Amino acid sequence: MKPSPYTVHYENLRIWLRQQREESGLSLRAASELMGRHHSVLGKMEQDRRKIELSEFIEYCAVIGADPHEGMDIMINSLKTSKLV
């Protein structure tokens, strides 16, 4: 399967999400319980094994106490840097 041209940009977002979750003091299992999802779903989101849906991203940010605007800024800036936007 051909890799998506957006993979590197998603990776920047994934790193940020993982850092935000860790800074909140929540384990992956604790965050998944608060979100009502199986921990493997969130783990796959953080590990580039599952696409990050926008609604899930916003909900995940709420659970871990992260500002979704900050995450979107990371994605937008990454895309601008590579001139895809």
N, C-alpha and C positions, 0 to 999 in steps of 0.2 A: 504494500500500500504506500502510495506517495505521501510524504509528510506535508502537513498543511504549512503554508507560508506564514501562518500566524503563530506557529508553535513557540517560537522564542518570546513572543509577546505574552502569550498565555503563561509561559514559564515565569516571567517577571511577576505576573499576577499571582501565580501559585506560591511563589516564594514569599510574597507579601502576606498572603492569606495565612500561610503556615506560621510566619513570624507573629502576626497579629494574634493568632490562636494561642501560641506559646506564651506571648506577653500577657494574655488575659489569664493565664494560669490554668487553662482548661486542657485536659487531655483530649485526644481525638474521640475517645469513647464518651467522655463527659459532654463534649460539644454535640456529638451525634444524638445523645439522649435528649438534650435540650431542644434539638431541632426535630426530634421524632423520626430520625432516619437511622439506618444501620450504619455502624462505624465504617464499614467497608466502602460505602458510597462516598463519604467525606474523604476517606483515605485515598480513594481513586481520583477524586477531584484534586487533591493536593499533590498527587504523584503523576499527573499527566496520563492517567489511564481512563479518564472519563472527562467528557466535555463539561465545561462549567456553564450551566444555564443561568441566564440573567436573574431570574426570580430566586433561584437557589443561592446565587451569589449574595443578593441583598439580604435574604433570610439568614444566611451563614454569618454575614457581617453583623447583623443584629444580635445573634446569639453570642458572638465572641466580643461584642462591644467595639467593633471597628467601623469607621466611617466609609461607607461604600463609595462616596465621592472620591476619597483618597485612592482607593483601588482603581477606580475608573480613570483617574488622572494618570496613574502609573501605566495603564494600558494605552491611553491616548498618547502620552509622551513617547512611549516605546514605538508606537506606530508612526508618529511624526518623525522620529529619529531615522527610521528606515524609509521614510517618504511614501508609506502606503496610504496615508490619509491626505 
